[in-house]
Amino acid sequence: MYKRNELSVAVTSSTPEDSSSSESLTGPSAEYTKSYDAVVFDMLKVTPEEFASQITLMDAPVFRAIQPEELTSCGWNKKEKHSLAPNVVAFTHRFNQVSFWLVREVLTAQTLKIRAEILGHFIKIAKKLLELNNLHSLVSVVSALQSAPIFRLSKTWALISRKDKASLEKLDYLTSKEENYTRLREHIQSLSMVPCIPYLGKFGGPLPWVAPPRAWVWGSLSLDVPLPG
């Protein structure tokens, strides 16, 4: 558990021992200062299931706000992206927030053992994101786990269990960029009409794989874009 410096907190107390002079100035209550340890959030105490659920609850409304014209116009690639595709930009920010959060949590761990535990925890979170069909944050987590600041932690990776390493390899295989995310597109197709938060990615043209030949509907977003070829 991580700790910051102590904080001084003013606490109001009304006890029979308060002096009469105190009563004349402040009434029956007197203030005294007590020191408390400010405990920083310990992510290892929160289950991967809960993390994945909360991340998905935060992603869903941002995705639902995206309008079809933001995607078909490729507005997010233009100088006026904040006006042409504000919701796609916000969705991209969510991706970066999750990724940066992972890197920060791992790198600020106080010991090698804790760092390895946090790393393994994020692998489990990625698995749960896949179960919730949140492919957006799934790719964010997997990408962060393979980013240079994390990938170079050889001593930390040496402490990761074989099971977690195998899980990460499977997730990496699914989210691979090979052939324009072919496996990820096939996975989306296999979901049929099951709710899903897709990974939009960064492409130079319209997003042809966000929806298979059928209509894709999520809240206010409704697309019917055929797959190429």
MOCOR-V40892 format. One record per residue. N is the residue number from 0. PHI is phi in degrees with one decimal (* if undefined). PSI is psi in radians with two decimals (999 if undefined). Layout:
# MOCOR-V40892
<<N PHI PSI> <N PHI PSI>>
This chain:
# MOCOR-V40892
<<0 * 2.36> <1 -92.6 2.55> <2 -131.2 2.53> <3 -101.4 -3.06> <4 -66.1 2.78> <5 -67.2 2.60> <6 -111.4 2.55> <7 -98.3 2.13> <8 -119.5 2.26> <9 -82.6 2.20> <10 -122.7 2.36> <11 -94.0 2.33> <12 -135.6 2.46> <13 -121.7 1.76> <14 -122.1 2.75> <15 -63.8 -0.36> <16 -80.5 -0.08> <17 -59.0 2.43> <18 -77.7 2.83> <19 -67.9 -0.59> <20 -65.3 -0.62> <21 -66.3 -0.67> <22 -63.6 -0.67> <23 -68.1 -0.44> <24 -94.2 -0.75> <25 -126.1 0.13> <26 83.3 -2.83> <27 -70.9 -0.18> <28 -102.0 2.54> <29 -128.2 2.56> <30 -99.7 2.42> <31 -141.7 2.76> <32 -103.5 2.32> <33 -131.2 2.50> <34 -93.7 2.39> <35 -129.1 2.63> <36 -85.3 2.18> <37 -83.2 1.90> <38 -89.1 2.17> <39 -78.2 2.57> <40 -51.2 2.24> <41 -104.1 1.84> <42 -68.5 -0.37> <43 -70.3 -0.24> <44 -88.1 -0.08> <45 -108.0 2.30> <46 -69.0 2.65> <47 -57.5 -0.63> <48 -60.0 -0.77> <49 -68.0 -0.74> <50 -59.3 -0.85> <51 -61.0 -0.70> <52 -64.6 -0.79> <53 -67.6 -0.69> <54 -61.6 -0.75> <55 -66.2 -0.69> <56 -63.8 -0.53> <57 -79.8 -0.57> <58 -74.7 -0.68> <59 -55.2 -0.90> <60 -65.0 -0.52> <61 -68.4 -0.73> <62 -67.1 -0.73> <63 -63.6 -0.44> <64 -77.1 -0.26> <65 -67.0 2.29> <66 -96.7 2.56> <67 -53.5 -0.68> <68 -66.2 -0.41> <69 -65.5 -0.56> <70 -85.3 -0.80> <71 -68.6 -0.45> <72 -88.2 -0.14> <73 54.6 0.61> <74 -61.3 -0.45> <75 -69.9 -0.25> <76 -94.9 0.00> <77 -103.5 2.88> <78 -60.2 -0.62> <79 -91.7 0.58> <80 -58.9 -0.57> <81 -69.2 -0.40> <82 -100.5 -0.55> <83 -82.0 -0.59> <84 -143.5 1.04> <85 -61.6 -0.60> <86 -77.6 -0.56> <87 -67.2 -0.70> <88 -61.8 -0.75> <89 -63.9 -0.66> <90 -65.8 -0.67> <91 -64.7 -0.68> <92 -62.6 -0.66> <93 -61.5 -0.74> <94 -57.6 -0.84> <95 -67.5 -0.63> <96 -61.2 -0.80> <97 -64.6 -0.74> <98 -63.9 -0.83> <99 -66.5 -0.61> <100 -60.7 -0.80> <101 -58.6 -0.87> <102 -59.8 -0.74> <103 -64.2 -0.81> <104 -61.3 -0.71> <105 -70.3 -0.82> <106 -74.7 -0.37> <107 -93.3 0.06> <108 -62.0 2.50> <109 -79.9 -0.47> <110 -132.8 2.84> <111 -62.3 -0.71> <112 -62.6 -0.79> <113 -65.6 -0.69> <114 -60.2 -0.74> <115 -66.1 -0.68> <116 -64.6 -0.71> <117 -66.8 -0.70> <118 -61.2 -0.80> <119 -63.7 -0.60> <120 -63.9 -0.71> <121 -68.4 -0.58> <122 -63.4 -0.71> <123 -67.1 -0.64> <124 -63.0 -0.71> <125 -61.0 -0.72> <126 -61.0 -0.73> <127 -69.6 -0.58> <128 -63.5 -0.66> <129 -65.0 -0.72> <130 -62.7 -0.55> <131 -87.3 0.04> <132 60.8 0.53> <133 -93.9 1.42> <134 -73.6 -0.42> <135 -60.9 -0.98> <136 -76.9 -0.42> <137 -59.0 -0.87> <138 -64.4 -0.62> <139 -61.1 -0.80> <140 -68.1 -0.81> <141 -62.7 -0.71> <142 -63.8 -0.73> <143 -66.2 -0.66> <144 -64.8 -0.41> <145 -104.5 0.10> <146 -71.1 2.75> <147 -54.4 -0.78> <148 -62.0 -0.51> <149 -93.7 -0.72> <150 -60.7 -0.55> <151 -78.4 -0.09> <152 -80.3 1.23> <153 -61.4 -0.69> <154 -66.7 -0.62> <155 -69.5 -0.79> <156 -63.2 -0.49> <157 -66.2 -0.37> <158 -93.4 -0.10> <159 -76.4 2.38> <160 -65.7 2.72> <161 -61.0 -0.63> <162 -62.5 -0.80> <163 -67.6 -0.66> <164 -63.7 -0.71> <165 -64.8 -0.68> <166 -63.2 -0.75> <167 -65.3 -0.67> <168 -62.1 -0.71> <169 -66.6 -0.71> <170 -68.0 -0.66> <171 -64.8 -0.68> <172 -64.1 -0.73> <173 -66.0 -0.71> <174 -94.9 0.20> <175 -58.7 2.55> <176 -79.7 -0.08> <177 -54.8 2.34> <178 51.1 0.82> <179 58.6 0.85> <180 57.3 0.79> <181 -56.0 -0.83> <182 -66.9 -0.61> <183 -68.7 -0.67> <184 -65.4 -0.71> <185 -65.6 -0.63> <186 -64.5 -0.74> <187 -62.0 -0.72> <188 -61.9 -0.63> <189 -69.6 -0.29> <190 -77.6 -0.19> <191 55.6 -2.17> <192 -100.9 0.36> <193 -69.6 2.33> <194 -54.2 2.47> <195 -154.9 2.52> <196 -107.1 1.83> <197 -77.5 2.83> <198 -91.8 2.00> <199 -74.7 -0.65> <200 70.8 -3.10> <201 -119.9 1.89> <202 -123.7 2.73> <203 -78.6 -0.35> <204 -121.9 -2.93> <205 -59.5 2.79> <206 -88.8 1.57> <207 -74.6 -0.32> <208 -102.3 0.00> <209 -61.4 -0.63> <210 -126.9 2.36> <211 -72.2 -3.04> <212 -55.1 -0.44> <213 -78.1 3.00> <214 -75.9 2.44> <215 -107.0 2.17> <216 -128.3 2.25> <217 -148.8 1.87> <218 59.6 -2.14> <219 -85.8 -0.09> <220 -94.1 2.13> <221 -137.0 2.00> <222 -123.3 2.61> <223 -140.2 1.36> <224 -112.9 2.13> <225 -71.6 2.57> <226 -74.2 2.54> <227 -71.0 2.69> <228 70.9 999>>
